Amino acid sequence: MGRLRPDFVERVEAFVHQMLDVVALLEARSIRSRLLDQIAAASTSVGANICEADEGMSRADFVKCLSIASKELSETRFWLRLCSRRGWIPQDSAVPVLAESNELQRILSSMISRSRLRRDTPNSVSQKPSNDPAKPSTS
């Protein structure tokens, strides 16, 4: 069993499939293969890094993988917006995929923030000077 809910992992995988459908649509329109490679690489990297995060060996590893997935998702969103603005994909195809990418980005940001907060609380050394003389100050 991984760290992530299976329905979230499935949702990300469904998004990757949608993006590969976009790539196929662009390929049929004879869009330059270099762009197609960029879009496919960024979007599939989102899924690969989510799967890697799911099996993270530590909280730091988990956050690192989620952060990479978030960056790749940002790149994927850039490509989607570009293709939409250029008219390479129909608006009715772009809007739902962009909406899902935005929602996934919000979820990932929340997961990263919560995981970092947990990492930086009770079990870690506080960065604030302590008023308790029994506790050494870290400043």
N, C-alpha and C positions, 0 to 999 in steps of 0.2 A: 504494500500500500504506500502511495506517495504522499507528498506534503499538500498537494492541491486536490480540490474536489474534482472528481471525475467529470462532472457536468461542465466545469470550467474548461478542462483540458479538451473535451469534445467540442465545446463552443469555439475554442481557438482553432482546432483542426478544421471545423466547418468554415471558419473565416479563411483559412489558408486555401481550402478548396475553392471558395468564391474567388479568391485572388488568382488562382490558377485558371479559372474560367475567364477572368478578365484578360489574362495573358493570352489565352487562346483566341479571344475576341480580337485583341490587338494584332496578333499574328495573322489572323485572317484578313486584317486590313493592311497588311504589309508594313507594319511599323518596324523600324530598325531593330535588328536582333539585339544590339547592345542594350537598348532600352528594355527590351523584353527580359534579357538576362538580369538586369538590375532589379526589375520589379519582382521577378520570380525569386531571386536570391534573397531580397529583403523580406518578402512575405513568408517564404518557407523558413527563414531563419527565426521568425517569430515563433512558429510552431516548434521548431527544434529546441530553442532555448527554453520554452515553457516545459517541454518534456524533460530537459536537463534539470530545470529548477525543481520539477516534481520529484526528482531523485537526488536532490541536493544533499551533500554529506554533512553540511553544517548550515547554520543560519546565514553566515557570511556567503557561503557558496550559493545558497538559495537566492539571496538578495542580488548577488552578482549576476546570476542567470536571468532573473526577472528584469534587472536593469538593462541588460543587453537586449532582451526581448522588447522592452519599452523603446529603446533606441531604434531597433529595426522596424518596429511598428510606426514610429515617427517617420522613418524614411519611406515606408510603404504608403503612408498617408500623403506624403509629398508627391509620390509618383501618381497616386490616384487623382489628386487635385490637378496635377499637370495634365494628365490624360483627359480629364473632364473639361478643363479650360480649353484645351486644344480641339475639343470636339471629337476625340478619337474613340470615346466610349459614350453611349447615350446616357443622358441625365438619369433616366429611370433605372439604369444599371449602376451608375456611380453612387447615387444618393444612399441606397440601403447599405452598400459596402462601406462607404465613408461613415455613415452613422454607426455601424458596428465597430469600425476601427476606433472611432471616438469613444465609444462605450468601453471597449477593451482597454484603451489607454487610461481611462479613469479608474478602471478596476486595478490595472497593474500599478498605477501610481499609489492607490490606496494600500495595496498589498505591500509595496516597497516601504511606504511610510510606516505602516504598522509594524512590519518586521524590524525596521531600524529602531523604532521606538522601543520595542521589546528587547532588542539587543543592548540598548543604551540604558535600560532601567534595572531594577533591583540587583541583579547579579554582577553588574559592571561597576567599576570605580567611578564615582562622581567627579566631574570636572570642576565643581564648585568647592570653594574652601569650606571645610567643616568647622562648625562651632564646637563640636564634641572633641575634647582634648584626647580622647582615647583613639580617635580616628586620625590618621595622618592626612595632612593637606596635600592635594595633588597640584596646587598652583605654584 
